[in-house]
Amino acid sequence: MKNWETPKMKVYSVKMDENIAASGDGGYQVAYIYYDEGGITRGGANYNWSGNNMIQDTSVSFTGDGGVFTVPYSQMGAISGCLA
């Protein structure tokens, strides 16, 4: 019969100073984009986006002018991993 030992794990300190989803330049810009729920804004966050108003690595686009950008509130889950 085999004697079982408690599994051993070595943990190393790792520091990351870059968002993996945003790694590399990729030509993205950063903007604060509000969540629009039927004409009422419900918070928002900074997102990376391309020159065609598409949020990084998604098919979600935003609208806006004068520096106020919005995306439908229903799309919030689709862009949550793309924060800048």
HUSULUR-V62789 format. One record per backbone hydrogen bond with DSSP energy under -0.5 kcal/mol. NH is the residue of the N-H (numbers start at 0). CO is the residue of the C=O. Records with the same first field share a line. If there is no record, write none. Layout:
BEGIN
NH: CO ; CO
END
This chain:
BEGIN
3: 1
13: 11
21: 18
22: 19
27: 24
28: 48
30: 46
32: 30 ; 44
33: 31 ; 68
34: 42
35: 33 ; 70
36: 34 ; 39
37: 35
39: 36
41: 34
44: 32
46: 30
47: 81
48: 28
49: 53
52: 49
54: 59
55: 47
57: 54
60: 58
61: 52
62: 69
64: 67
67: 64
68: 31 ; 66
69: 62
70: 33
72: 35
74: 71
75: 72
77: 74
78: 74 ; 75
79: 75
81: 78
82: 79
83: 45
END
